[in-house]
Amino acid sequence: MPARVFHPERGENTRLWVSTAKAVCAGCPVREECLEAGMREPRGVWGGLTARERVRLRHERRADVAV
């Protein structure tokens, strides 16, 4: 699997790459570990989530801890 599936270059059809990466991640046995490793990464798909989705998850986790 080429790394660019998970880290597409700017200007590429990112929707296609993201959907492909997410499909690979869906069946991955180390998905949770990958997600945790990528939580602070600014780009790419880690553990089935995009950078924007990981930011949202970090905020949700902080809100849960605060309660």
C-alpha positions as CSV (number, residue, x, y, z in Angstrom):
1,M,0.0,0.0,0.0
2,P,1.6,3.3,-1.0
3,A,2.0,5.8,1.8
4,R,0.3,8.5,-0.2
5,V,-3.0,6.7,0.4
6,F,-2.7,7.9,4.0
7,H,-0.8,11.1,3.3
8,P,-2.0,12.5,-0.1
9,E,-0.1,15.4,-1.7
10,R,-1.7,18.8,-1.7
11,G,-3.8,19.2,-4.9
12,E,-4.5,15.5,-5.3
13,N,-8.0,14.2,-5.2
14,T,-8.0,13.9,-1.5
15,R,-11.6,12.6,-1.2
16,L,-10.6,9.6,-3.2
17,W,-7.5,9.0,-1.1
18,V,-9.3,9.6,2.2
19,S,-12.0,7.2,1.3
20,T,-9.5,4.6,0.3
21,A,-7.4,5.0,3.5
22,K,-10.5,4.8,5.6
23,A,-11.5,1.6,3.9
24,V,-8.1,0.1,4.7
25,C,-8.3,1.3,8.3
26,A,-11.7,-0.2,8.8
27,G,-10.3,-3.7,8.8
28,C,-6.9,-3.0,10.4
29,P,-6.1,-4.8,13.7
30,V,-4.0,-1.9,15.0
31,R,-6.4,0.9,14.2
32,E,-6.7,2.1,17.8
33,E,-2.9,2.2,18.3
34,C,-2.5,4.0,15.0
35,L,-5.1,6.6,15.9
36,E,-3.4,7.2,19.3
37,A,0.0,7.6,17.5
38,G,-1.5,10.1,15.1
39,M,-3.6,12.2,17.4
40,R,-1.2,15.2,17.1
41,E,-0.3,14.7,13.5
42,P,-1.3,17.7,11.4
43,R,-2.0,15.8,8.2
44,G,-3.0,12.4,6.9
45,V,-5.3,9.6,7.9
46,W,-4.4,7.9,11.1
47,G,-6.6,5.2,12.6
48,G,-9.3,5.9,10.1
49,L,-9.6,9.6,11.0
50,T,-8.5,12.7,9.1
51,A,-6.7,15.6,10.8
52,R,-9.9,17.5,11.2
53,E,-11.7,14.5,12.7
54,R,-8.8,13.9,15.1
55,V,-9.0,17.6,16.3
56,R,-12.7,17.1,16.9
57,L,-12.0,13.9,18.9
58,R,-9.4,15.6,21.0
59,H,-12.0,18.3,21.9
60,E,-14.6,15.7,22.7
61,R,-12.1,13.8,24.9
62,R,-11.3,17.0,26.8
63,A,-14.9,17.7,27.4
64,D,-15.5,14.2,28.8
65,V,-12.5,14.6,31.2
66,A,-13.8,18.0,32.4
67,V,-17.2,16.5,33.3
